[in-house]
Amino acid sequence: MVATMHARCDKESIALHWQRPDLQVKVAADSPRMEQVFLNLMNNACDAMTSYSEGEKQLTLHMQTAADNRVCFSVMDTGPGLSDEAMQHLFEPFLPPSLSAKGWGWGWR
């Protein structure tokens, strides 16, 4: 999954940073579905940065484990972020068609 993102990031001049624990982590989850969630998050981040030309483009993937056996995975990018209008709809199941343009990071496909 990360190798797939490396290829895209190299092609689009996006610096990819992958921060993870040194130990191998096993998670009880539906692996194909989780992989699709992570790929969607990473691709949305790249889409947002592709249309944005200011500053260095960076995609950071961060995974950490907690003492209670939980795993936290985050995706951060240096894209333009969401507009005030999009923020008002952030937790709705789907963004309105007028707000779901490519490059919005959270626009559902």
Buried (B, 14 or more C-beta within 10 A) or exposed (E): EEEEBEEBBEEEEBEBEEEBEEEEEEEEEEEEEEEEEBBEBBBBBBBBBBEBEEEEBBBBBEBEBEEEEEBEBEBEBBBBEBEEEBEEBEEEEEBEEEBBEEBBBBBEE
